[in-house]
Every structure is written in C-alpha cells, then in structure tokens.
Amino acid sequence: MNSFRNYINEIIHEFRFKVSWPTFEELQSSAIVVLVTILLISAIVFAMDQVSTVTLDTYYNLFK
C-alpha cells in the first residue's frame, strides 16, 4: 500500500512541477483550430454524401 501512495504522490508532483500547462489564450486558439477543422471536414463529408446520393439516384432512375 505504501508503494501505491508513493506512486500517487509522484504523479501529483509531476503534474504540479514538470508538466507545462498551456495558457488560456493557447487553449482558446487550439479550440478554434479544432472547431474550424471539424466544420471543414463535416462540410467535405456532407458534399461527398450529396454527390454520391445524386449520382446513385440518377443511376437507379436509368433502370426504372
């Protein structure tokens, strides 16, 4: 049990003194980059879905 307590104390020490935490401004800019990337990829997937839907509808209508 003592080794587990030592392990937890080392984790706490590392989080407090060795990890370089980003500033609030860095977090905001990273969040904006992620949001823009998600929107861009979503738009690309939506466009691909629409193109494939129109293409397949046209193809299926040829054989009706």
The first five atom37 places (N, CA, C, CB, O) and aatype in JSON, in Angstrom:
{
  "aatype": [12, 2, 15, 13, 1, 2, 18, 9, 2, 6, 9, 9, 8, 6, 13, 1, 13, 11, 19, 15, 17, 14, 16, 13, 6, 6, 10, 5, 15, 15, 0, 9, 19, 19, 10, 19, 16, 9, 10, 10, 9, 15, 0, 9, 19, 13, 0, 12, 3, 5, 19, 15, 16, 19, 16, 10, 3, 16, 18, 18, 2, 10, 13, 11],
  "atom_mask": [
    [1, 1, 1, 1, 1],
    [1, 1, 1, 1, 1],
    [1, 1, 1, 1, 1],
    [1, 1, 1, 1, 1],
    [1, 1, 1, 1, 1],
    [1, 1, 1, 1, 1],
    [1, 1, 1, 1, 1],
    [1, 1, 1, 1, 1],
    [1, 1, 1, 1, 1],
    [1, 1, 1, 1, 1],
    [1, 1, 1, 1, 1],
    [1, 1, 1, 1, 1],
    [1, 1, 1, 1, 1],
    [1, 1, 1, 1, 1],
    [1, 1, 1, 1, 1],
    [1, 1, 1, 1, 1],
    [1, 1, 1, 1, 1],
    [1, 1, 1, 1, 1],
    [1, 1, 1, 1, 1],
    [1, 1, 1, 1, 1],
    [1, 1, 1, 1, 1],
    [1, 1, 1, 1, 1],
    [1, 1, 1, 1, 1],
    [1, 1, 1, 1, 1],
    [1, 1, 1, 1, 1],
    [1, 1, 1, 1, 1],
    [1, 1, 1, 1, 1],
    [1, 1, 1, 1, 1],
    [1, 1, 1, 1, 1],
    [1, 1, 1, 1, 1],
    [1, 1, 1, 1, 1],
    [1, 1, 1, 1, 1],
    [1, 1, 1, 1, 1],
    [1, 1, 1, 1, 1],
    [1, 1, 1, 1, 1],
    [1, 1, 1, 1, 1],
    [1, 1, 1, 1, 1],
    [1, 1, 1, 1, 1],
    [1, 1, 1, 1, 1],
    [1, 1, 1, 1, 1],
    [1, 1, 1, 1, 1],
    [1, 1, 1, 1, 1],
    [1, 1, 1, 1, 1],
    [1, 1, 1, 1, 1],
    [1, 1, 1, 1, 1],
    [1, 1, 1, 1, 1],
    [1, 1, 1, 1, 1],
    [1, 1, 1, 1, 1],
    [1, 1, 1, 1, 1],
    [1, 1, 1, 1, 1],
    [1, 1, 1, 1, 1],
    [1, 1, 1, 1, 1],
    [1, 1, 1, 1, 1],
    [1, 1, 1, 1, 1],
    [1, 1, 1, 1, 1],
    [1, 1, 1, 1, 1],
    [1, 1, 1, 1, 1],
    [1, 1, 1, 1, 1],
    [1, 1, 1, 1, 1],
    [1, 1, 1, 1, 1],
    [1, 1, 1, 1, 1],
    [1, 1, 1, 1, 1],
    [1, 1, 1, 1, 1],
    [1, 1, 1, 1, 1]
  ],
  "atom_positions": [
    [[0.82, -1.19, 0.0], [0.0, 0.0, 0.0], [0.87, 1.25, 0.0], [-0.94, 0.0, 1.2], [0.49, 2.28, -0.56]],
    [[2.03, 1.15, 0.62], [2.93, 2.3, 0.69], [3.46, 2.65, -0.7], [4.09, 2.01, 1.64], [3.64, 3.83, -1.01]],
    [[3.72, 1.65, -1.53], [4.22, 1.92, -2.88], [3.15, 2.6, -3.73], [4.69, 0.62, -3.56], [3.45, 3.45, -4.57]],
    [[1.88, 2.23, -3.5], [0.79, 2.89, -4.23], [0.69, 4.36, -3.82], [-0.56, 2.16, -3.96], [0.51, 5.23, -4.68]],
    [[0.81, 4.64, -2.54], [0.76, 6.02, -2.06], [1.93, 6.82, -2.64], [0.79, 6.06, -0.51], [1.77, 7.98, -3.01]],
    [[3.11, 6.2, -2.71], [4.28, 6.85, -3.3], [4.04, 7.13, -4.78], [5.53, 5.97, -3.11], [4.41, 8.2, -5.27]],
    [[3.44, 6.2, -5.47], [3.12, 6.38, -6.89], [2.18, 7.57, -7.09], [2.48, 5.09, -7.46], [2.41, 8.39, -7.98]],
    [[1.13, 7.67, -6.28], [0.19, 8.77, -6.38], [0.89, 10.1, -6.08], [-0.99, 8.56, -5.42], [0.64, 11.09, -6.76]],
    [[1.74, 10.12, -5.07], [2.47, 11.35, -4.73], [3.4, 11.78, -5.86], [3.27, 11.16, -3.45], [3.54, 12.98, -6.12]],
    [[4.02, 10.82, -6.54], [4.88, 11.15, -7.68], [4.06, 11.72, -8.84], [5.65, 9.92, -8.14], [4.51, 12.63, -9.53]],
    [[2.88, 11.17, -9.06], [2.01, 11.69, -10.11], [1.62, 13.13, -9.8], [0.75, 10.82, -10.26], [1.68, 13.99, -10.68]],
    [[1.23, 13.4, -8.58], [0.84, 14.76, -8.18], [2.02, 15.71, -8.34], [0.33, 14.78, -6.72], [1.85, 16.83, -8.84]],
    [[3.2, 15.29, -7.93], [4.39, 16.14, -8.06], [4.68, 16.44, -9.53], [5.61, 15.46, -7.41], [5.01, 17.57, -9.89]],
    [[4.57, 15.42, -10.37], [4.84, 15.64, -11.79], [3.82, 16.58, -12.42], [4.85, 14.3, -12.53], [4.19, 17.44, -13.22]],
    [[2.56, 16.43, -12.08], [1.53, 17.33, -12.62], [1.75, 18.77, -12.16], [0.14, 16.86, -12.19], [1.49, 19.7, -12.92]],
    [[2.21, 18.96, -10.94], [2.39, 20.32, -10.42], [3.64, 20.99, -10.96], [2.44, 20.29, -8.92], [3.6, 22.18, -11.27]],
    [[4.74, 20.27, -11.07], [6.02, 20.92, -11.31], [6.68, 20.58, -12.65], [6.94, 20.57, -10.23], [7.55, 21.33, -13.1]],
    [[6.32, 19.51, -13.28], [7.02, 19.11, -14.5], [6.2, 19.28, -15.77], [7.46, 17.68, -14.38], [6.77, 19.4, -16.86]],
    [[4.89, 19.3, -15.67], [4.04, 19.44, -16.84], [3.93, 20.92, -17.18], [2.62, 18.81, -16.59], [3.68, 21.75, -16.31]],
    [[4.11, 21.25, -18.45], [3.94, 22.64, -18.86], [2.5, 22.81, -19.35], [4.98, 23.05, -19.98], [2.14, 22.33, -20.43]],
    [[1.71, 23.48, -18.56], [0.3, 23.66, -18.87], [0.14, 24.83, -19.83], [-0.52, 23.89, -17.58], [0.82, 25.84, -19.67]],
    [[-0.74, 24.71, -20.82], [-0.95, 25.82, -21.76], [-1.68, 26.98, -21.08], [-1.74, 25.34, -23.0], [-2.41, 26.79, -20.11]],
    [[-1.47, 28.16, -21.63], [-2.19, 29.32, -21.12], [-3.62, 29.31, -21.67], [-1.47, 30.64, -21.49], [-3.94, 28.54, -22.57]],
    [[-4.45, 30.17, -21.11], [-5.84, 30.24, -21.56], [-5.91, 30.66, -23.02], [-6.65, 31.22, -20.68], [-6.74, 30.15, -23.77]],
    [[-5.05, 31.58, -23.43], [-5.04, 32.03, -24.83], [-4.63, 30.9, -25.78], [-4.08, 33.24, -25.0], [-5.18, 30.76, -26.87]],
    [[-3.68, 30.09, -25.36], [-3.27, 28.94, -26.17], [-4.41, 27.93, -26.29], [-2.02, 28.26, -25.58], [-4.63, 27.35, -27.35]],
    [[-5.13, 27.72, -25.19], [-6.28, 26.81, -25.24], [-7.36, 27.33, -26.17], [-6.85, 26.6, -23.84], [-7.97, 26.57, -26.93]],
    [[-7.61, 28.64, -26.12], [-8.62, 29.23, -27.0], [-8.24, 29.08, -28.46], [-8.82, 30.71, -26.67], [-9.07, 28.69, -29.28]],
    [[-6.99, 29.37, -28.79], [-6.58, 29.27, -30.19], [-6.62, 27.82, -30.66], [-5.18, 29.85, -30.38], [-6.99, 27.56, -31.8]],
    [[-6.24, 26.89, -29.8], [-6.31, 25.47, -30.18], [-7.75, 25.03, -30.37], [-5.62, 24.6, -29.11], [-8.06, 24.27, -31.29]],
    [[-8.64, 25.5, -29.51], [-10.05, 25.14, -29.63], [-10.63, 25.69, -30.93], [-10.85, 25.67, -28.43], [-11.44, 25.02, -31.57]],
    [[-10.23, 26.88, -31.32], [-10.72, 27.47, -32.58], [-10.22, 26.66, -33.76], [-10.28, 28.94, -32.71], [-10.97, 26.41, -34.71]],
    [[-8.95, 26.25, -33.72], [-8.4, 25.43, -34.81], [-9.16, 24.11, -34.92], [-6.89, 25.16, -34.58], [-9.48, 23.67, -36.02]],
    [[-9.44, 23.48, -33.79], [-10.18, 22.22, -33.79], [-11.59, 22.43, -34.34], [-10.25, 21.62, -32.37], [-12.07, 21.63, -35.14]],
    [[-12.25, 23.49, -33.92], [-13.61, 23.77, -34.38], [-13.65, 24.01, -35.88], [-14.18, 24.98, -33.64], [-14.52, 23.47, -36.57]],
    [[-12.74, 24.8, -36.4], [-12.69, 25.07, -37.84], [-12.4, 23.79, -38.61], [-11.61, 26.14, -38.16], [-13.01, 23.54, -39.66]],
    [[-11.49, 22.97, -38.11], [-11.16, 21.71, -38.77], [-12.37, 20.77, -38.8], [-9.98, 21.02, -38.07], [-12.64, 20.14, -39.82]],
    [[-13.09, 20.69, -37.69], [-14.27, 19.83, -37.64], [-15.32, 20.32, -38.63], [-14.85, 19.8, -36.22], [-15.94, 19.52, -39.33]],
    [[-15.54, 21.63, -38.68], [-16.52, 22.18, -39.62], [-16.12, 21.92, -41.06], [-16.7, 23.68, -39.39], [-16.96, 21.58, -41.89]],
    [[-14.84, 22.07, -41.37], [-14.36, 21.83, -42.73], [-14.51, 20.37, -43.13], [-12.89, 22.24, -42.85], [-14.99, 20.07, -44.22]],
    [[-14.12, 19.46, -42.26], [-14.26, 18.03, -42.56], [-15.73, 17.64, -42.68], [-13.56, 17.17, -41.48], [-16.09, 16.83, -43.53]],
    [[-16.58, 18.21, -41.82], [-18.01, 17.93, -41.91], [-18.59, 18.4, -43.23], [-18.76, 18.59, -40.74], [-19.41, 17.72, -43.84]],
    [[-18.17, 19.56, -43.68], [-18.65, 20.08, -44.96], [-18.19, 19.19, -46.11], [-18.17, 21.52, -45.18], [-18.95, 18.95, -47.05]],
    [[-16.97, 18.71, -46.05], [-16.45, 17.82, -47.11], [-17.23, 16.51, -47.12], [-14.93, 17.55, -46.91], [-17.62, 16.04, -48.19]],
    [[-17.47, 15.93, -45.96], [-18.23, 14.67, -45.89], [-19.66, 14.89, -46.38], [-18.23, 14.12, -44.44], [-20.2, 14.05, -47.09]],
    [[-20.28, 16.01, -46.0], [-21.63, 16.32, -46.46], [-21.66, 16.44, -47.99], [-22.14, 17.62, -45.81], [-22.57, 15.91, -48.63]],
    [[-20.69, 17.14, -48.56], [-20.63, 17.3, -50.02], [-20.45, 15.95, -50.71], [-19.49, 18.25, -50.42], [-21.08, 15.69, -51.73]],
    [[-19.59, 15.1, -50.16], [-19.39, 13.77, -50.74], [-20.67, 12.95, -50.67], [-18.25, 13.04, -50.04], [-20.98, 12.21, -51.6]],
    [[-21.4, 13.06, -49.57], [-22.66, 12.35, -49.41], [-23.69, 12.83, -50.44], [-23.2, 12.53, -47.99], [-24.4, 12.02, -51.04]],
    [[-23.77, 14.13, -50.62], [-24.73, 14.67, -51.57], [-24.38, 14.25, -53.01], [-24.77, 16.2, -51.47], [-25.27, 13.89, -53.78]],
    [[-23.11, 14.29, -53.34], [-22.7, 13.87, -54.69], [-23.0, 12.4, -54.92], [-21.19, 14.14, -54.9], [-23.5, 12.03, -55.98]],
    [[-22.72, 11.56, -53.94], [-22.99, 10.13, -54.13], [-24.49, 9.86, -54.17], [-22.35, 9.32, -53.0], [-24.93, 8.97, -54.89]],
    [[-25.29, 10.62, -53.4], [-26.75, 10.44, -53.45], [-27.3, 10.81, -54.81], [-27.42, 11.29, -52.37], [-28.1, 10.06, -55.37]],
    [[-26.88, 11.93, -55.35], [-27.37, 12.35, -56.67], [-26.9, 11.38, -57.74], [-26.89, 13.78, -57.01], [-27.67, 11.03, -58.64]],
    [[-25.67, 10.94, -57.65], [-25.13, 10.0, -58.64], [-25.89, 8.68, -58.6], [-23.63, 9.76, -58.38], [-26.27, 8.16, -59.65]],
    [[-26.1, 8.14, -57.42], [-26.81, 6.86, -57.33], [-28.28, 7.0, -57.71], [-26.68, 6.29, -55.93], [-28.83, 6.1, -58.34]],
    [[-28.92, 8.09, -57.34], [-30.31, 8.31, -57.75], [-30.42, 8.37, -59.27], [-30.87, 9.6, -57.13], [-31.33, 7.78, -59.86]],
    [[-29.5, 9.07, -59.9], [-29.5, 9.16, -61.37], [-29.28, 7.78, -61.98], [-28.42, 10.14, -61.86], [-29.96, 7.42, -62.95]],
    [[-28.37, 7.03, -61.44], [-28.06, 5.69, -61.95], [-29.27, 4.76, -61.78], [-26.83, 5.1, -61.22], [-29.61, 4.02, -62.71]],
    [[-29.91, 4.79, -60.62], [-31.07, 3.93, -60.38], [-32.26, 4.32, -61.24], [-31.46, 3.97, -58.92], [-33.04, 3.46, -61.65]],
    [[-32.42, 5.6, -61.52], [-33.52, 6.05, -62.36], [-33.36, 5.64, -63.81], [-33.65, 7.54, -62.27], [-34.34, 5.62, -64.55]],
    [[-32.14, 5.31, -64.23], [-31.93, 4.84, -65.59], [-32.61, 3.5, -65.84], [-30.46, 4.73, -65.88], [-32.98, 3.2, -66.97]],
    [[-32.79, 2.7, -64.81], [-33.34, 1.35, -64.96], [-34.77, 1.23, -64.5], [-32.5, 0.38, -64.2], [-35.25, 0.11, -64.34]],
    [[-35.47, 2.31, -64.29], [-36.89, 2.24, -63.91], [-37.77, 2.09, -65.12], [-37.3, 3.47, -63.11], [-38.99, 2.02, -64.99]]
  ]
}
